[in-house]
Amino acid sequence: MAGYADATEIPGIFLRAMLLLIGGYHADREGGDVFVKAEEAAKSLCRAKRWWAI
């Protein structure tokens, strides 16, 4: 699990970022505006944990 022993140990902020990205990629498969906004939102969530980057 990418450095975590169990899926329950993954911080919620990363789970939310993953869901945002997955939803954005699914909604906008052509790489348009929704895609870009989902990436920006996920990056802003991950900035709370400065040691992690997308």
Backbone as a ProteinNet text record, in pm:
[ID]
protein_1_A
[PRIMARY]
MAGYADATEIPGIFLRAMLLLIGGYHADREGGDVFVKAEEAAKSLCRAKRWWAI
[TERTIARY]
82.3	0	86.3	183.1	265.2	326.4	383	450.5	365.7	239.9	151.7	127.2	128	110.3	-30.2	-126.4	-265.9	-339.1	-441.7	-516.9	-583.4	-611.7	-675.1	-578.7	-448.1	-348.7	-326.8	-379.3	-361.8	-440.5	-376.5	-447.1	-565.7	-671.7	-794.1	-774.6	-681.1	-656.8	-607.8	-528.7	-480.5	-590.9	-678.3	-791.5	-883.5	-908.7	-992.4	-927.5	-795.8	-724.7	-733.8	-719.2	-730.1	-870	-972.6	-1109.3	-1136.3	-1082.6	-1096.3	-1033.1	-913	-843.4	-915.5	-957	-1026.4	-1156.8	-1232.3	-1357.2	-1334.1	-1231	-1199.1	-1153.6	-1071.9	-1024.7	-1140.1	-1232.5	-1346.2	-1443.2	-1468.3	-1564.1	-1513.3	-1383.6	-1327.7	-1211.2	-1243.6	-1141.1	-1056	-1098.3	-1023.4	-917.8	-913.8	-812	-847	-973.4	-1018.9	-1019.3	-1117.9	-1125.6	-1150.2	-1236.8	-1266.2	-1140.6	-1066.6	-941.4	-843.5	-826.7	-733.2	-778.8	-907.7	-959.5	-945.4	-964.4	-948.7	-803.5	-709.7	-567.9	-531.2	-582	-553.5	-610	-730.9	-792.9	-715.7	-672.2	-596.3	-460.9	-397	-268.5	-285.2	-392.7	-413.3	-441.2	-509.2	-530	-397.4	-311.8	-185	-83.8	-104.7	-10.8	-13.9	-124	-130.7	-23.7	11.3	118.8	236.1	320.7	427.1	527.7	535.7	631.7	581.5	460.6	401.4	371.3	392.6	359.4	302	217.9	157.8	245.5
-119.8	0	125.7	130.8	251	299.9	208.4	246	230.2	194.7	172.9	23.5	-24.7	-167.5	-214.1	-126	-162.1	-44.4	-73	33.9	128.5	81.5	167.4	271	256	350.9	469.7	463.8	572.6	693.5	809.7	929.5	964.2	1009.9	1043.8	1148.6	1239.7	1344.5	1285.9	1178	1113.6	1035.4	974.9	903.8	1000.4	1117.4	1217.9	1266.9	1286.2	1330.3	1224.2	1097.5	990.2	985.2	1000.2	997.6	1114.7	1231.4	1346.6	1319.9	1264.5	1235.3	1128.4	1022.5	915.2	966.6	1043.5	1100.1	1197.3	1280.2	1375.6	1306.9	1203.6	1129.4	1057.7	1005	933.8	1030.2	1144.8	1240.3	1309.4	1324.8	1400.1	1321.9	1221.1	1131.7	1196.1	1308.9	1376.7	1472.1	1493	1579.1	1726	1758.9	1896.9	1968.6	2055.6	2145.1	2070.6	1971.1	1895.6	1824.1	1769.6	1699.7	1793.3	1913.4	2010.6	2054.4	2079.9	2122.6	2013.4	1887.8	1777	1767.4	1784.3	1779.3	1894.2	2013.6	2128.4	2106.9	2053.1	2028	1922.5	1817.4	1711.7	1763.9	1845.8	1903.2	1992.4	2071.3	2159.6	2078.6	1964.7	1878.1	1822.5	1780.8	1718.2	1818.2	1945	2046	2050.5	2002.9	1998.2	1904	1802.3	1710.9	1745.3	1834.8	1888.3	1784.3	1672.1	1570	1483.4	1509.8	1429	1516.8	1466.7	1539.5	1443.7	1496.2	1415.8	1423
0	0	0	-80.6	-98.2	32.9	108.9	231.7	356.7	341.2	455.4	469.5	591.2	615.5	581.7	600.9	579.7	515.4	440	372.6	471.9	592.9	692.9	749.6	725.1	775.6	681.4	561.7	465.3	515.3	525.3	572.8	482.1	545	472.3	365.2	386.2	288.6	156.1	163.8	41.2	-26.2	52.6	-5.4	-79.5	-20.6	-86.6	-215.5	-212.2	-332.1	-441.8	-404.3	-503.3	-563.6	-479.5	-530.4	-624	-590.5	-679.7	-815.9	-814.2	-939.7	-1021.2	-955.9	-1027	-1087.4	-1009.7	-1060.5	-1174.5	-1162.3	-1268.7	-1395.9	-1381.6	-1499.1	-1567.7	-1488.4	-1546	-1614.4	-1552.2	-1606.1	-1732	-1743.4	-1856.1	-1916	-1991.4	-2046.2	-2154.4	-2205.3	-2310.5	-2256.1	-2126.4	-2066.5	-2072.1	-2054.7	-2063	-1929.4	-1911.8	-1796.9	-1665.6	-1665.2	-1543.4	-1495	-1587.6	-1559.8	-1487.7	-1540.5	-1483.3	-1344.2	-1328.7	-1198.5	-1093.3	-1133.2	-1038.4	-992.3	-1084.1	-1046.2	-953.1	-980.4	-894.5	-754.5	-746.5	-616.2	-538.3	-605.8	-538.9	-490.9	-570.5	-529.4	-407.7	-404.7	-290	-163.3	-176.3	-60.4	-9.3	-101.4	-63	-10.5	-34.2	18.1	169.9	229.2	375.9	430.7	352.9	389.3	298.4	338	252	205.8	272.5	234.9	120.6	73.5	-32.8	-153.4	-271.9	-394.7	-497.1	-580.9	-688.8	-809.7
[MASK]
++++++++++++++++++++++++++++++++++++++++++++++++++++++

